[in-house]
Structures are given as structure tokens and as C-alpha cells.
Amino acid sequence: MKINLKAFISIAFLLSELIGFGQVTKSDYQRADSTRRFNKLVYQTSISPEWVEKSHTFWYRVKTRRGEEYYIVDSDKRIKKEAFDQNKLSKLLSSQGSKLKKAFQLGLSQISFNKDLKEMKFTVDSVQWQYKLSCNKLIKLKKAEKYNKDSGYWAASRDEFGRGQVISPDGKWIAFIRNYNVYIRNLTTQQEFQLSYDGSEGDFYSSFVVWSPDSKKLATNKVKQNVKKYIYFVESSPVDQLQPKLQKREYLKPGDVVPIKRPSLFDVEKKVQIPIDATAYENQFDLSDPEWWKDSRGFTFEFNQRGHQRFQLAEVNASDGAVKILVDETSNTFVEYTRNYHAYVNDGKEIIWKSQRDGWFHLYLIDGESGKIKNQITKGEWIVRNVVDINEEKRQIVFSGSGRNPGEDPYLIHYYRINFDGTGLVDLTPENGNHTAWFSSDYAYLIDSYSRIDFPTVTVLRDGTTGNLIKELEKADIADLVKAGWKIPEVFSSKGRDGKTDIWGLIYRPSNFDPSKKYPIVEYIYAGPGDNYVPKSFTPFFGFFSPLAELGFIVVQIDGMGTGNRSKAFEDVCWKNLKEAGVPDRILWMKAAAQKYAYMDTTRVGIFGASAGGQNAMSAVLFHPEFYKASVAACGCHDNRMDKIWWNELWMGYPIGPHYAQNSNVENAGLLKSNLMLIVGEVDDNVDPATTMQVVNALIKAKKEFELIVLPGVNHTMGGDYGERKRRDFFVKHLLGQTPPDWNN
């Protein structure tokens, strides 16, 4: 028999690689799960500071080797001291019948100090206490109320009749809706007046009425109601009965009809409606509630055009109802309104406006009368993230931004101060790191906690004007973490598809990493626009990365083109093209990493993700089977016509065109050549679970092999513990080439 020597050598080499790892066993899975302990092996990292009223004093809690410690810091005096004697408080709690609490394990919550720091309040074991520090006296106040915040279902439309009666600022009138029209009642005489007459069941006035500050006018929106749409699913295994339950949720999808709102104005003194020509705003995705100027000269509203290519700030004159456009933001792709920001200066005489109009998110100073730009406040190839404070008297802005500091990862957040005219820019947090800041009420001081994936956390006190370091408060202690074998993740960058743009990500290795072995690569993906997703702050345990890496994988995460917090052009790659997911950049990045590190095997690459990441994970194996060999897609929005309206119309555009089908994993399911596992919760009310089942249907019709995990009673999910195990088994089988443990024995 003739032997193909080249094939024999290749097979022998592959077997030697697999044998080098050894058979994956249950004990390996247990060791993988043991990486959760990494979080417990770090000290003096995260703090939760709170400023004491409007003072320059703050307190914070931090985990140390002793346990939980509490400190008070006087910024003016540069003094840090223990907030209270934990041994004394422990004895007092025990003497008053509280459960035995050891010092440094008190478990206090809802802590507050009075301004002179002589008293503190806290909750422990659902009881609220007052502790007089000056005389070491503990007073039991009451049983703490359970705080159950129910913000309601995210996709439910607002009840436009739900506000009830609205009292005027001068206390003389009440406005309300009756028979779909606007009424007012004089609180002295109880006489009622009808102000509108054209309201009807399908075209009514909203109860979210807004009075002018002088009580002479009121405004609201007239709403042309759409037909509500729903998603339906069956809960197969409810906990309270044997039989399944049919559930439904209000849910608009791309192309559905939306409510149309039209601004409406009323003169209370004359008891008449002042006409407003709102025909220019009929083609809307949304129109905001009115917001009055403080001097009652008019009100403003925001108009988001359907398709998200125009976003306007408009003013309505209170005297005659005339509409004037103050700011008109347009784009050939999309206006990223979810990160829009504006603020009024001197009651609208000027406007601080955040925009991508020069290709980067920056701040502009706009004349409130003419709408013309007075000057661009920030500029350059970097972005403003969030405005923290606007000081009208000093004409200064405090904001966070990223990408400005040369040589750094462009996603790292810093805090800055700048003048309205664009001068005097100061980096208040200059160290190379991802910063989180807490400012005193007068912005004289800031607490700055900064780190990177590869640099443990440092927390300091700074001067709020100059950013100068005043005092180091905490420095992370990771000695135990390193001793346990933890491998610090690596921040890695390489050039994207254009050969110029840096693409950033991280490489996560197992704790028993051996550079002489060859490791398959698994990418965790979430390529949704609007943000970046690769972690930037020091994190000892990554819930999706650490356990998977321990089984013998190199795990990576990358922010490819199409994601946010870079230039407008960088993000525009996603427009009408969500299936692309920046994969060309991701493949180049992994190849560059493998060129540097020979132990990374680009012939065995897997990918997994959830939600938009689930769509990305499946599209990766559909459109790039030459690179991605295995994919686990959880709760994916596999067809953008089946998912929520706001997300998909923002990035995929409106009206719904053929590009929606071209981007669909359902329509392209027949392209599958790689290994695929689908995970879905049967009662997912974030992404319609039917979209996963439609993928399943298409795969079956195309006679494709795949795995499906349906989780009864589960909402939007990566899969939970069971899904996590199935995902590990899947990659062990298809990338390591091994048989997963027999979990039934």
C-alpha cells in the first residue's frame, strides 16, 4: 500500500498537538470554573466614593486583606482616616440584637454621613440605623423598606393618558385631558374651559401637558396613534401550572407604523389654541415633549426624522406658534441620536451641541437666536464621550473624551476642562489609563480611579482645576492573583483592512499557558454599532473568557470597523451592512497576532456571541467559512426585519429595502459550511425568539447540520450555566478535536 508521506506527517503533527493537551475531563471543567475565584484574589481595586453633601469631604469603601474598610477623606486638609471604629460598631450591633457581625465584615449598605461627620446612617440586615460617632451611640430607626424598582417593559409605549392633572406654576389652574381634548380648570372658581375640540380616539392630545413658567400658556403633543404590534411566544414550563402559557409583548419592528406627534400650543388667558404648522414633522420616528424657555417666550422640541438621517432642535414662538429651526443635524448615513447631547446657556441664548458633523464627536457653541455656529469648542481626531458639567459663569465645560492622548489605546477615557471658545483645554486625568471620576459639587476636586486591562487600578485625589495629583488613595494589590497563576491579558493592535487604521483588542491566555503548544482561537464578538465592547479597565475575571481559556483556548475580543467611539467613517461601515460586523478587520487582527505568536492557530478559529453578537457569530461562519470553523450564536437577531425597530432602522435605514434580506442569516442559511450551535430562550422579549426558529427552518430546508439549544422559561440570554457548558463542549469537540465529558454519568 502506498503511503502519502506528506499527509501522514500532517496528521501525525495534528495528533501530537492534541495529545499534548491531553483528554479534556470533568476535572478540567472544574478547574475552568475555579477561575471565578480570581475576583476574590484582588484588593484595593474598586471603590464607591460619595461626597458628603456639598462639601470637600468624601467617604469610600474598599476591599482590603482585612475585609471591607471605610475611609473619610478631607480634600482641603489632605487627610485620610478610618470613617469609624468597626470593632465598636460591631459590639453595638450585637448588643442590640443584630446578627453577629465581625469587624471588617459588617456588610453595611445605604450609608450616609451628615456634614459635620458626627453621625452616619446605614442599613444592615434590612434594618436602618443611626450611629452617633461622637458618643458611640447606636439608634435603631426602622425596618428598611424593600426597594423594588419596576421600570416596566422596555418596549411598551407610553400611556399618553397616564399623567393625570397638571397644576400650573402659579397654582391657579389645572390642565387635564377629557374626551381626548385639553381642558383647564380654575382652582378658585372650579370653572372649566375646553381649549381644543379636534381630539378623537385615534388622534388625541397627550396628558403630558407642560405649562409655561408664567402660567399663561401650555403645550403638549397631539398624538395620531398607531396600531400596536406584538410578539408572541409560548412558555412551555411555567412554575405555577402544568399547562403552557401564551405570552405577548408590545413590540415594533422595522417598517411598522409609529405614533405621529404634533406640537400643540394653548393660550390660557384667551382660552384659545394657537395654530402650529407641523406638516414638516409628519415623517417622524419620534418627536419629544415640549420644553419651555424659562422666560416663557416659547418652547423647544426635538424631531428625529424616520430613517435617522435628520435630527432637528426646533423652537415654537409662544405668541404666534411660528416654528424656527435652531439646529439641523443631517447625515448621508445616520445621525447617531442615542449619543446626542445639547444644553442651553443663558436660557437658550446659546446652545452647547454635540455632533459628528466634522467626522468626530465634538462640541459646538451655537447662537440660540440664529442657529449659526459661533465656534467649534473641541476638535481633532478624537471624540467627546459625555459632558459632565457646564459652568455658565466661568464659561467652562468639564467632559470625558477618548482618543486624544498620543500613543494610547484610543478608547481609554480621560476627563477634560475647556473654555466655551475652545481655549484652555486641560487633561484632568493625564495618566495612561481608563479613568472614572467623581467630582465635588463645586468641581474643585475629583476622585480619579484609573486602570487598564494590563495595569491594575490606582485611585487618587486631584485638583479639579489643574488635574494635579493631591493624594494617592488606593493602589491595587494583585499578589495573590499572580500567585494563583493568573495571566494578565494582553492589549494588542494591528492595522485594519485599509492598512492605516489601528484595530484594538485583547488576548486572553489560560493560567497554565505553554508557548510551546498550539492553541485554537475563540473570538467573543459583539459588533453592534453605537459603542465599543472590548474591556478597557482592569478585570481579574472575565465571565466568558477565563473558564473557556482554561480548557485550552486563546480567547480574543476585538473592536472592528462598524463599532462606535472612533470616527464617523469608522462606524459608518455598519450602515445597511450589519452582517459585515467588521470581520475583515478581525481576521487581519488575528492573523497579525498569530504572526507574532506562533502558538495561535488560525486554522482552528471559533466565534461566539449573543443578541447582535449572535447575529455576528452566525454571519461570520456563513460569509467567512474559510476562516471561522465553529460558531455558537445565542439569542441572535438573525434577520433585522424581525428585531426591534429603533436599533435596526437606525443602522439599517428606512424604508425597508432589499439590503435587509441580503443581511439576513435566514436568507443566507444555505451558505453554512462550518459547525454551528444556536441557543435561544423561549420567552426572549428583547429579540423575538422566532428569528432563531426561522434560521432553524431555513437550515433544515437546506439540509444543513447544526445544534439547537432551546431554554424553557428563559429570556434574553447567553445560555446560563447549561448554555455555558454546551458552548464549551462544542468548542472542545470542534476545535480541540476531543470528546467532551459524559455528563450523564
ZAMARGU-4260 file (C-alpha; in steps of 0.2 Angstrom, whole numbers, plus 5000, padded with zeros to 4 digits):
<rodrens>
0) 5000/5000/5000 | 5007/5017/4995 | 5008/5030/5009 | 5006/5049/5006 | 5021/5054/5017
5) 5015/5072/5017 | 4998/5068/5023 | 5005/5056/5036 | 5016/5069/5043 | 5002/5082/5044
10) 4990/5070/5053 | 5004/5065/5065 | 5008/5083/5069 | 4990/5087/5072 | 4988/5071/5084
15) 5004/5077/5093 | 4996/5094/5096 | 4980/5086/5103 | 4989/5073/5113 | 5000/5087/5120
20) 4984/5094/5128 | 4978/5078/5135 | 4960/5072/5135 | 4948/5086/5142 | 4940/5079/5158
25) 4927/5084/5171 | 4941/5090/5182 | 4947/5102/5168 | 4930/5109/5168 | 4930/5111/5187
30) 4947/5119/5186 | 4940/5131/5172 | 4925/5136/5184 | 4938/5139/5198 | 4944/5154/5189
35) 4929/5163/5197 | 4940/5164/5212 | 4951/5177/5203 | 4939/5190/5208 | 4942/5186/5226
40) 4961/5187/5225 | 4962/5206/5222 | 4962/5220/5235 | 4961/5239/5235 | 4954/5240/5217
45) 4936/5246/5215 | 4930/5260/5227 | 4912/5268/5228 | 4915/5285/5234 | 4902/5298/5239
50) 4904/5316/5243 | 4897/5322/5259 | 4883/5334/5255 | 4890/5350/5246 | 4907/5349/5255
55) 4925/5344/5250 | 4924/5329/5261 | 4920/5311/5255 | 4919/5293/5261 | 4923/5277/5252
60) 4923/5259/5255 | 4936/5247/5249 | 4940/5228/5250 | 4957/5225/5258 | 4965/5210/5265
65) 4956/5213/5282 | 4939/5214/5273 | 4928/5229/5270 | 4936/5246/5276 | 4928/5263/5276
70) 4938/5279/5275 | 4934/5298/5276 | 4945/5310/5266 | 4946/5329/5269 | 4952/5336/5252
75) 4956/5353/5259 | 4967/5346/5273 | 4973/5331/5263 | 4969/5319/5277 | 4963/5301/5275
80) 4957/5292/5291 | 4946/5277/5296 | 4927/5283/5295 | 4923/5274/5311 | 4929/5261/5323
85) 4922/5244/5316 | 4926/5235/5332 | 4915/5247/5342 | 4901/5246/5329 | 4901/5228/5329
90) 4899/5226/5348 | 4885/5239/5347 | 4875/5230/5334 | 4877/5213/5343 | 4871/5221/5359
95) 4855/5227/5351 | 4850/5210/5344 | 4858/5211/5327 | 4865/5196/5319 | 4883/5194/5324
100) 4894/5204/5313 | 4913/5204/5314 | 4923/5220/5311 | 4928/5222/5293 | 4913/5210/5288
105) 4899/5222/5293 | 4890/5222/5276 | 4883/5239/5278 | 4873/5247/5264 | 4864/5264/5261
110) 4877/5273/5270 | 4877/5292/5273 | 4886/5305/5284 | 4880/5322/5290 | 4890/5337/5285
115) 4900/5338/5302 | 4903/5319/5301 | 4897/5316/5319 | 4883/5305/5313 | 4880/5291/5300
120) 4865/5281/5294 | 4866/5264/5287 | 4856/5248/5284 | 4861/5231/5289 | 4850/5215/5289
125) 4836/5225/5282 | 4836/5237/5297 | 4840/5256/5296 | 4852/5263/5310 | 4858/5279/5316
130) 4876/5279/5323 | 4882/5294/5333 | 4901/5293/5331 | 4905/5307/5344 | 4897/5297/5358
135) 4897/5279/5351 | 4878/5278/5352 | 4868/5267/5340 | 4849/5270/5337 | 4838/5258/5329
140) 4827/5268/5317 | 4816/5256/5307 | 4814/5241/5296 | 4822/5246/5279 | 4809/5247/5265
145) 4812/5235/5251 | 4816/5245/5235 | 4808/5236/5220 | 4811/5247/5205 | 4800/5242/5191
150) 4804/5252/5176 | 4791/5242/5166 | 4794/5233/5150 | 4807/5242/5139 | 4797/5241/5123
155) 4780/5246/5130 | 4773/5263/5123 | 4770/5277/5135 | 4752/5278/5141 | 4748/5296/5134
160) 4733/5297/5146 | 4743/5292/5161 | 4749/5308/5169 | 4733/5314/5176 | 4730/5333/5180
165) 4744/5345/5179 | 4744/5361/5191 | 4751/5377/5184 | 4766/5385/5191 | 4756/5399/5199
170) 4744/5386/5207 | 4729/5394/5199 | 4725/5381/5186 | 4724/5363/5182 | 4726/5356/5165
175) 4719/5339/5160 | 4713/5328/5146 | 4694/5324/5144 | 4687/5315/5129 | 4704/5316/5120
180) 4704/5335/5122 | 4713/5348/5133 | 4704/5356/5147 | 4709/5368/5161 | 4700/5371/5177
185) 4701/5387/5188 | 4706/5381/5206 | 4697/5396/5214 | 4680/5396/5204 | 4681/5377/5198
190) 4676/5384/5182 | 4681/5373/5167 | 4686/5378/5149 | 4689/5367/5134 | 4704/5373/5124
195) 4704/5360/5110 | 4690/5352/5100 | 4698/5341/5087 | 4704/5327/5098 | 4697/5309/5095
200) 4701/5291/5100 | 4714/5289/5086 | 4720/5307/5086 | 4721/5314/5104 | 4730/5326/5115
205) 4743/5319/5127 | 4741/5321/5145 | 4760/5325/5146 | 4755/5344/5147 | 4769/5357/5150
210) 4764/5374/5157 | 4774/5389/5153 | 4784/5396/5168 | 4772/5411/5169 | 4757/5400/5168
215) 4750/5410/5153 | 4752/5396/5140 | 4753/5377/5140 | 4759/5365/5127 | 4758/5346/5123
220) 4758/5335/5108 | 4743/5329/5098 | 4746/5310/5095 | 4740/5301/5080 | 4740/5283/5087
225) 4747/5268/5078 | 4741/5251/5079 | 4750/5242/5092 | 4760/5227/5087 | 4766/5212/5097
230) 4777/5197/5098 | 4770/5181/5104 | 4778/5165/5112 | 4773/5150/5122 | 4781/5147/5140
235) 4781/5129/5140 | 4785/5125/5158 | 4778/5139/5169 | 4782/5137/5188 | 4764/5139/5193
240) 4754/5127/5182 | 4756/5112/5172 | 4749/5119/5156 | 4759/5131/5145 | 4756/5149/5144
245) 4754/5160/5129 | 4763/5177/5131 | 4764/5193/5121 | 4774/5209/5122 | 4771/5225/5113
250) 4785/5226/5100 | 4788/5237/5085 | 4799/5230/5071 | 4807/5239/5056 | 4794/5246/5044
255) 4780/5246/5057 | 4769/5262/5058 | 4774/5273/5073 | 4764/5286/5083 | 4764/5303/5075
260) 4766/5318/5087 | 4762/5336/5083 | 4767/5350/5095 | 4751/5360/5101 | 4750/5377/5110
265) 4736/5385/5120 | 4734/5402/5127 | 4726/5401/5144 | 4721/5419/5146 | 4712/5420/5129
270) 4706/5401/5131 | 4711/5398/5113 | 4723/5386/5103 | 4737/5394/5094 | 4739/5385/5077
275) 4756/5377/5074 | 4761/5372/5056 | 4769/5354/5060 | 4767/5347/5042 | 4786/5347/5041
280) 4787/5334/5055 | 4775/5321/5049 | 4788/5309/5043 | 4795/5306/5061 | 4802/5292/5071
285) 4800/5302/5086 | 4796/5320/5092 | 4799/5325/5110 | 4788/5333/5123 | 4789/5352/5124
290) 4802/5361/5134 | 4799/5379/5139 | 4811/5393/5140 | 4812/5400/5157 | 4806/5417/5151
295) 4791/5409/5143 | 4795/5416/5126 | 4792/5399/5118 | 4797/5380/5119 | 4808/5368/5110
300) 4806/5351/5104 | 4817/5338/5096 | 4812/5330/5079 | 4820/5313/5074 | 4815/5310/5056
305) 4811/5292/5051 | 4827/5284/5044 | 4838/5294/5057 | 4846/5305/5044 | 4840/5321/5051
310) 4839/5327/5069 | 4832/5344/5072 | 4830/5355/5088 | 4816/5367/5084 | 4808/5382/5094
315) 4790/5387/5094 | 4786/5405/5097 | 4773/5407/5112 | 4765/5422/5104 | 4761/5416/5087
320) 4766/5397/5086 | 4779/5401/5072 | 4792/5387/5071 | 4811/5391/5069 | 4824/5378/5067
325) 4838/5381/5079 | 4850/5366/5074 | 4848/5355/5059 | 4859/5339/5060 | 4859/5328/5044
330) 4869/5314/5038 | 4870/5303/5022 | 4871/5288/5033 | 4863/5290/5050 | 4863/5303/5064
335) 4868/5294/5080 | 4855/5302/5091 | 4857/5290/5105 | 4873/5299/5109 | 4867/5316/5105
340) 4869/5330/5118 | 4863/5348/5120 | 4862/5360/5134 | 4856/5378/5135 | 4866/5393/5140
345) 4858/5408/5147 | 4840/5401/5144 | 4844/5397/5126 | 4854/5412/5120 | 4867/5400/5116
350) 4867/5381/5114 | 4881/5368/5118 | 4878/5355/5104 | 4887/5338/5102 | 4889/5332/5084
355) 4899/5321/5072 | 4897/5334/5058 | 4916/5335/5056 | 4918/5317/5056 | 4921/5315/5075
360) 4910/5318/5090 | 4914/5336/5096 | 4906/5350/5105 | 4900/5366/5096 | 4894/5383/5103
365) 4878/5388/5093 | 4869/5405/5093 | 4852/5402/5100 | 4844/5416/5090 | 4851/5412/5073
370) 4856/5394/5074 | 4873/5398/5067 | 4889/5390/5074 | 4899/5403/5084 | 4914/5392/5086
375) 4919/5374/5087 | 4923/5370/5105 | 4933/5354/5103 | 4941/5347/5088 | 4953/5334/5082
380) 4954/5316/5078 | 4947/5311/5094 | 4929/5311/5102 | 4920/5319/5116 | 4911/5305/5126
385) 4900/5314/5139 | 4898/5331/5146 | 4899/5331/5164 | 4897/5350/5169 | 4893/5366/5161
390) 4898/5382/5171 | 4889/5397/5163 | 4898/5410/5174 | 4916/5404/5170 | 4910/5398/5153
395) 4919/5381/5155 | 4914/5363/5151 | 4920/5348/5160 | 4918/5332/5149 | 4925/5315/5146
400) 4934/5310/5130 | 4944/5297/5122 | 4957/5295/5108 | 4966/5312/5111 | 4982/5306/5120
405) 4995/5301/5108 | 5002/5283/5109 | 4987/5277/5120 | 4973/5265/5116 | 4961/5277/5108
410) 4946/5270/5118 | 4953/5275/5135 | 4943/5288/5144 | 4950/5304/5151 | 4942/5319/5159
415) 4945/5337/5152 | 4941/5355/5156 | 4939/5368/5142 | 4933/5385/5139 | 4917/5389/5128
420) 4928/5397/5115 | 4939/5381/5113 | 4954/5388/5123 | 4962/5382/5139 | 4960/5363/5136
425) 4966/5354/5152 | 4968/5335/5154 | 4962/5332/5172 | 4967/5314/5171 | 4983/5313/5162
430) 4990/5295/5166 | 4989/5282/5153 | 4973/5273/5158 | 4954/5271/5158 | 4948/5284/5170
435) 4932/5285/5181 | 4930/5302/5190 | 4919/5308/5204 | 4919/5327/5206 | 4915/5338/5221
440) 4899/5348/5219 | 4909/5364/5215 | 4921/5354/5204 | 4936/5360/5215 | 4941/5342/5217
445) 4940/5325/5209 | 4942/5307/5214 | 4950/5298/5199 | 4951/5279/5198 | 4961/5273/5183
450) 4967/5256/5176 | 4970/5247/5160 | 4967/5228/5156 | 4986/5226/5159 | 4988/5239/5173
455) 4980/5237/5190 | 4969/5250/5197 | 4975/5266/5206 | 4964/5278/5214 | 4969/5296/5218
460) 4963/5313/5223 | 4966/5328/5211 | 4964/5346/5210 | 4948/5349/5199 | 4956/5364/5190
465) 4973/5358/5185 | 4972/5340/5187 | 4987/5340/5198 | 4989/5325/5210 | 4985/5329/5228
470) 4985/5312/5236 | 4986/5293/5232 | 4971/5284/5240 | 4972/5266/5235 | 4983/5255/5224
475) 4978/5238/5219 | 4986/5223/5227 | 4986/5208/5215 | 5000/5197/5223 | 4988/5183/5227
480) 4981/5184/5209 | 4998/5182/5202 | 5002/5168/5214 | 4987/5158/5208 | 4993/5158/5190
485) 4983/5171/5183 | 4989/5178/5166 | 4987/5196/5163 | 4978/5199/5147 | 4987/5207/5133
490) 4981/5223/5124 | 4985/5220/5105 | 4983/5231/5090 | 4986/5229/5071 | 4981/5238/5055
495) 4963/5236/5048 | 4958/5232/5030 | 4963/5250/5024 | 4981/5247/5030 | 4981/5263/5041
500) 4968/5262/5054 | 4973/5253/5071 | 4961/5240/5076 | 4962/5236/5095 | 4958/5220/5105
505) 4964/5209/5119 | 4972/5192/5120 | 4967/5181/5135 | 4978/5165/5139 | 4975/5151/5151
510) 4983/5151/5168 | 4993/5135/5163 | 4998/5143/5146 | 5013/5134/5137 | 5020/5144/5122
515) 5027/5128/5115 | 5009/5121/5112 | 4997/5126/5098 | 4981/5134/5104 | 4964/5136/5094
520) 4957/5153/5095 | 4940/5158/5100 | 4933/5175/5097 | 4920/5183/5108 | 4910/5195/5097
525) 4898/5209/5099 | 4899/5221/5084 | 4884/5231/5087 | 4887/5250/5082 | 4885/5264/5095
530) 4899/5258/5107 | 4915/5249/5109 | 4915/5232/5118 | 4932/5226/5122 | 4935/5229/5141
535) 4947/5243/5145 | 4948/5243/5164 | 4957/5231/5175 | 4947/5215/5177 | 4954/5199/5185
540) 4940/5188/5179 | 4931/5188/5163 | 4915/5178/5164 | 4915/5172/5146 | 4934/5171/5144
545) 4943/5164/5159 | 4934/5147/5160 | 4935/5144/5141 | 4953/5149/5140 | 4957/5136/5154
550) 4951/5122/5143 | 4965/5125/5131 | 4960/5140/5120 | 4967/5158/5117 | 4951/5169/5118
555) 4951/5186/5110 | 4940/5201/5108 | 4941/5214/5095 | 4933/5231/5090 | 4932/5230/5072
560) 4926/5244/5060 | 4907/5247/5062 | 4908/5249/5080 | 4907/5265/5089 | 4918/5278/5099
565) 4930/5281/5084 | 4927/5292/5069 | 4911/5293/5060 | 4919/5284/5045 | 4924/5270/5056
570) 4907/5267/5062 | 4898/5271/5045 | 4905/5254/5039 | 4890/5246/5048 | 4876/5256/5039
575) 4864/5245/5029 | 4878/5231/5032 | 4876/5224/5049 | 4881/5207/5043 | 4899/5213/5039
580) 4902/5216/5058 | 4920/5222/5055 | 4925/5204/5051 | 4938/5208/5038 | 4947/5219/5052
585) 4945/5205/5064 | 4953/5191/5053 | 4968/5203/5049 | 4970/5206/5068 | 4970/5188/5072
590) 4982/5184/5058 | 4994/5198/5064 | 4993/5191/5082 | 4997/5173/5075 | 5012/5180/5065
595) 5019/5187/5082 | 5014/5172/5092 | 5016/5155/5083 | 5006/5146/5097 | 4990/5154/5090
600) 4982/5143/5077 | 4972/5152/5064 | 4967/5136/5056 | 4956/5132/5071 | 4946/5148/5075
605) 4929/5148/5083 | 4917/5163/5087 | 4903/5166/5099 | 4891/5180/5104 | 4874/5184/5109
610) 4860/5196/5103 | 4868/5207/5090 | 4883/5196/5094 | 4873/5181/5090 | 4869/5188/5073
615) 4888/5192/5071 | 4893/5175/5076 | 4882/5166/5064 | 4886/5178/5049 | 4904/5175/5052
620) 4903/5157/5048 | 4891/5160/5034 | 4901/5173/5025 | 4919/5168/5030 | 4919/5149/5032
625) 4937/5149/5026 | 4942/5156/5042 | 4929/5153/5056 | 4926/5134/5058 | 4914/5134/5073
630) 4901/5146/5079 | 4889/5147/5094 | 4876/5160/5091 | 4864/5164/5106 | 4848/5174/5105
635) 4854/5182/5089 | 4844/5195/5079 | 4846/5184/5063 | 4835/5195/5052 | 4835/5213/5055
640) 4816/5214/5049 | 4812/5203/5064 | 4821/5213/5078 | 4816/5229/5087 | 4813/5245/5077
645) 4824/5258/5084 | 4841/5248/5083 | 4838/5241/5066 | 4831/5257/5057 | 4845/5267/5065
650) 4859/5256/5057 | 4850/5248/5043 | 4840/5263/5037 | 4822/5266/5032 | 4812/5262/5021
655) 4815/5243/5022 | 4824/5238/5006 | 4832/5223/4998 | 4848/5225/5009 | 4838/5219/5024
660) 4836/5202/5015 | 4854/5202/5010 | 4860/5204/5028 | 4849/5191/5034 | 4856/5175/5042
665) 4839/5167/5037 | 4840/5171/5019 | 4858/5165/5018 | 4857/5150/5029 | 4861/5139/5015
670) 4879/5145/5014 | 4883/5136/5030 | 4899/5126/5029 | 4906/5127/5047 | 4900/5120/5063
675) 4885/5129/5071 | 4876/5129/5088 | 4861/5140/5091 | 4855/5145/5108 | 4838/5154/5112
680) 4827/5157/5127 | 4809/5153/5123 | 4802/5169/5131 | 4815/5181/5124 | 4806/5198/5124
685) 4822/5208/5119 | 4825/5199/5102 | 4810/5189/5095 | 4814/5171/5098 | 4805/5167/5081
690) 4820/5174/5072 | 4831/5159/5078 | 4817/5147/5074 | 4816/5154/5056 | 4835/5151/5055
695) 4832/5133/5061 | 4818/5132/5047 | 4830/5138/5034 | 4844/5127/5039 | 4833/5111/5039
700) 4826/5116/5022 | 4844/5117/5016 | 4848/5100/5024 | 4862/5108/5035 | 4869/5100/5051
705) 4868/5111/5067 | 4864/5110/5085 | 4850/5119/5094 | 4848/5123/5112 | 4831/5130/5117
710) 4830/5135/5136 | 4812/5134/5143 | 4806/5149/5153 | 4822/5159/5149 | 4823/5177/5142
715) 4837/5185/5133 | 4852/5175/5137 | 4870/5169/5133 | 4863/5152/5139 | 4866/5152/5158
720) 4876/5138/5166 | 4869/5125/5155 | 4872/5135/5139 | 4890/5139/5145 | 4893/5120/5147
725) 4886/5116/5130 | 4897/5130/5122 | 4912/5123/5130 | 4908/5106/5124 | 4905/5112/5107
730) 4922/5121/5105 | 4931/5106/5114 | 4924/5094/5101 | 4926/5105/5085 | 4942/5115/5089
735) 4951/5104/5101 | 4945/5088/5092 | 4941/5079/5108 | 4926/5071/5115 | 4918/5081/5129
740) 4915/5073/5146 | 4900/5062/5148 | 4889/5072/5159 | 4875/5059/5161 | 4887/5048/5171
</rodrens>
